[in-house]
């Protein structure tokens, strides 16, 4: 994608990152705010990723907590999608109060394998 595409995406989203000392980027998370007037009360948590060497350190929880804080007063609800087999991520989101509201079967296809995604939501009031 051209540089303008990335710049526009960063302008319309909240993006946070996790670092430690002089180490490279260890984790990221983004919150996209719906632009359509009828959907502008919702945000989508996207791009949640923690490098393998930083897993189990509390960084993922810190990113989720910070994103919830950023969403307060901006949106009424945060939604997300997570692959059902990513049990660690589902546990973290559940710990912060995200509730399941749906399941999309065969949401992703990598090679010849399909993955289901769990749809989750959190009220931000």
TAMOQUI-V574738 format. One record per pair of residues at least 24 apart in sequence whose ideal C-beta (glycine too) atoms are under 10 Angstrom apart, sorted by the first residue. I is the first residue (numbers start at 1). J is the second residue. Records with the same first field share a line. If there is no record, write none. Layout:
I = J, J
//
This chain:
9 = 47
13 = 43, 44, 46, 47
14 = 43, 45, 66, 67, 70, 71, 74, 75
15 = 46, 47, 67, 70
16 = 47, 62, 63, 66, 67, 69, 70
17 = 49, 63
18 = 49, 50, 51, 54, 57, 58, 59, 60, 62, 63, 66
19 = 54, 59
20 = 53, 54, 57, 59
23 = 51, 53, 54
24 = 51, 53
25 = 49, 51, 54
26 = 50, 51, 52, 53, 54, 55, 57, 59, 63
27 = 51, 54, 55, 57, 59, 60, 62, 63
28 = 63
29 = 60, 62, 63, 64, 66, 67, 70, 80
30 = 63, 67
31 = 66, 67, 68, 70, 71, 74, 75, 78, 80
32 = 75, 79
33 = 71, 74, 75
34 = 75, 77, 79
39 = 75
40 = 74, 75, 76
41 = 74, 75, 76, 77, 124
42 = 71, 75, 76, 77, 78, 79, 121, 124
43 = 67, 70, 71, 74, 75, 76, 77, 78, 79, 80, 122, 124
44 = 75, 77, 78, 79, 80, 81
45 = 71, 78, 79, 80, 81, 82, 93, 98, 120, 121, 122
46 = 79, 80, 81
48 = 80, 82, 86, 89, 92, 93
49 = 89
50 = 88, 89, 92
55 = 88
56 = 88
60 = 88, 89, 91, 92, 93
61 = 91, 92, 95, 96
63 = 92
64 = 89, 92, 93, 95, 96, 98, 122
65 = 92, 95, 96
67 = 96
68 = 96, 97, 98, 122, 124
69 = 124
70 = 124
71 = 122, 124
72 = 124, 125
73 = 124, 125
74 = 124
75 = 122, 123, 124, 125
76 = 123, 124, 125
77 = 121, 122, 123, 124, 125
78 = 120, 121, 122, 123, 124
79 = 119, 120, 121, 122
80 = 117, 118, 119, 120, 121, 122
81 = 107, 108, 117, 118, 119, 120
82 = 117, 118, 119, 120
83 = 107, 108, 115, 116, 117, 118
84 = 115, 116, 117, 118
85 = 115, 116, 118
86 = 115, 117, 118
89 = 118, 120
90 = 118, 120
93 = 118, 120, 121, 122
94 = 120
96 = 120, 122
97 = 121, 122, 123, 124
98 = 122, 123
99 = 123
//
